[in-house]
């Protein structure tokens, strides 16, 4: 006669335990997909029943689609692209469209075609914000373009200088911004583009040199050789690819600096070829100099990488790190 009471007690215990530790999804319950933290600190994807959510969140789990993507990576804008590689981490853009190929995607880039006029300005005046050749009728108030020694257009305080090509392709200098300067001179197919107040670029003394500076006070020089490319992106960023051939210097970030090629010592230019310097981050510095085939990479805030004297590779990854290859 006591058997039914024993069975009832057992059932009540089972229900209580299930209520304390719910996990699996059962019929009629809402499902939640989580990034579950394992004992090793790694995340795996699991499905749980909605009632179990508070316990899992307290454990350190995260809901996919709420600041985390399906690969359990931080994703603040919930567009499926991890913050670490998202070109607009605060604005959803799952396609990562980036017309001008800079560090900002189209969704968050105020000037997608880098013509010196903001997208908002171009849309308002009927211009195409994805075509650098399409500009508002008046154009930027400070603008200058010179091709093969002839000034095509000049407005405001921007200045541009070019010389006639020594080959078949033109030398082109374009400056946009108050006090911006661009020089494309003494060779064939040199291109200098300065965008930003007081930005300065030199693509000179050689052939097929490309210098691009984007940002207030940015500076880029591709000179004294052939096929050198210098790109400085960010306020007061600096990039030199000079004194040699096929050197590439890329500086991205405020006050970032990248030097590839050689420098003049005691007034005598050195020589360096096929050197690559890449600096990414505020005050990042990368130097690939004095010889051939040096590679210097600095990524992070206040990082520095020096690859010097030929065949050296230096890599500094992380804030305030450094690497030196003598």
Secondary structure as GFF3:
##gff-version 3
##sequence-region A 1 326
A	DSSP	alpha_helix	3	20	.	.	.	ID=ss1
A	DSSP	beta_strand	31	37	.	.	.	ID=ss2
A	DSSP	beta_strand	43	49	.	.	.	ID=ss3
A	DSSP	three_ten_helix	50	52	.	.	.	ID=ss4
A	DSSP	alpha_helix	53	59	.	.	.	ID=ss5
A	DSSP	beta_strand	62	63	.	.	.	ID=ss6
A	DSSP	alpha_helix	119	125	.	.	.	ID=ss7
A	DSSP	beta_strand	143	147	.	.	.	ID=ss8
A	DSSP	beta_strand	150	155	.	.	.	ID=ss9
A	DSSP	beta_strand	159	162	.	.	.	ID=ss10
A	DSSP	beta_strand	172	176	.	.	.	ID=ss11
A	DSSP	beta_strand	181	185	.	.	.	ID=ss12
A	DSSP	beta_strand	191	195	.	.	.	ID=ss13
A	DSSP	beta_strand	200	204	.	.	.	ID=ss14
A	DSSP	beta_strand	210	214	.	.	.	ID=ss15
A	DSSP	beta_strand	219	223	.	.	.	ID=ss16
A	DSSP	beta_strand	229	233	.	.	.	ID=ss17
A	DSSP	beta_strand	238	242	.	.	.	ID=ss18
A	DSSP	beta_strand	248	252	.	.	.	ID=ss19
A	DSSP	beta_strand	257	261	.	.	.	ID=ss20
A	DSSP	beta_strand	264	265	.	.	.	ID=ss21
A	DSSP	beta_strand	268	269	.	.	.	ID=ss22
A	DSSP	beta_strand	276	280	.	.	.	ID=ss23
A	DSSP	beta_strand	285	289	.	.	.	ID=ss24
A	DSSP	beta_strand	295	299	.	.	.	ID=ss25
A	DSSP	beta_strand	304	308	.	.	.	ID=ss26
A	DSSP	beta_strand	313	317	.	.	.	ID=ss27
A	DSSP	beta_strand	322	325	.	.	.	ID=ss28
###
